[in-house]
Amino acid sequence: MGGFWRRRRSLPTDDGASGRLAVWPERWGELGPDERIAAVASAIVDGITAIPGQVRGLSEETIREIERDQPAPLCEAYRCFLSLLGGGAGRLFQGTDVFYPDVMGLREGALELLEENGFPFELQETDRVFYMHQGYLFWFLRGTGPDPEVWGYGEGQHENQPILDSDRFTDWVRAMAEQEKAAWARLSVTDEL
């Protein structure tokens, strides 16, 4: 992802559904993790990336089930993500295992991938795998704070070592949402031609 997302302050794209401009809060860094995740949830409901009925949160009972699936506790930011978006979010993250029930067992999948590659590094007990793509890439939360770092691992990439992708989970979610909103908007225009 590089530094691209850090330079963007807003997506000046009309959402098409309500006429609202998809703009990120000016004081993003001062918001709490729950407010940042809520801003992302609002921004993706643009009539292209998602429509209101496609953005589904999870019940507290289901969130507890996800929490029990891995040894690492749920941080505040990820818990909020699950409560607002954990059941699906339209086209956001399409084709990846990030929503319930696909998040169940992701740590085991990540450990299998690491084993296949000779265990190039070890997941810590406090690491929570939250995203896997096609069985060869995964992202995990590292740290025990309310909005921990996001690390990524890709089979055969970066000398088979994980890389720090974002200092905060909420920043990572925002960056991914920005990229996917822009991509789906371009595809939508192409589809109309």
Secondary structure, DSSP 8 states (H G I E B T S, - for coil): -TTHHHH--EEEEE-SSS--EEE--TTGGGS-HHHHHHHHHHHHBSSSSB-GGGEE---HHHHHHHHHTSSS---HHHHHHHHHHTTEETTTTTTSB-STTTTTTHHHHHHHHHHHTT-SS---TT-EEEEEETTTEEEEEESSSSS-EEEEEETTSGGG--EEEESSHHHHHHHHHHHHHHHHHHHHHHHH-
